[in-house]
Amino acid sequence: QVQLVESGGGLVQAGGSLRLSCAASGTISRINAMGWYRQAPGKQRELVATITSDASTDYADSVKGRFTISRDNAKNTMYLQMNSLKPEDTAVYYCNVDLYISLRRSQYWGRGTQVTVSS
């Protein structure tokens, strides 16, 4: 079994910063791509940022220049540094991991962490 545990969410004023973490544990053979998604009330879940196993990154246009995704492969952990936060960044943030357990490839989602940005 695999568990993804997110942390780092909270309440922050506009212009502030937060750092999210997503730690994967379990019988993991290899982690491929990792990503952060978010879902605001009444809206569909959307991609925020992704990072491949060789650290190539991609960002949604709305967060480019403000958010930075990174990973620590030794710790099976992914991070999202969020700067210059805006009220429209308010959402539940979910981590997603594409990994192998032995020869079986699967995707897992975390339970989410709430980020609230006040104006």
KAZI-V608538 format. One record per run of one state. SS is the DSSP state (a for helix, b for strand, c for the rest). FROM is the first residue (numbers start at 1). LEN is the number of residues. If there is no record, write none. Layout:
((SS,FROM,LEN) (SS,FROM,LEN))
//
This chain:
((c,1,1) (b,2,6) (c,8,2) (b,10,4) (c,14,4) (b,18,9) (c,27,3) (b,30,10) (c,40,6) (b,46,6) (c,52,5) (b,57,3) (c,60,7) (b,67,6) (a,73,3) (c,76,1) (b,77,6) (c,83,4) (a,87,3) (c,90,1) (b,91,11) (c,102,2) (b,104,6) (c,110,3) (b,113,6) (c,119,1))
//
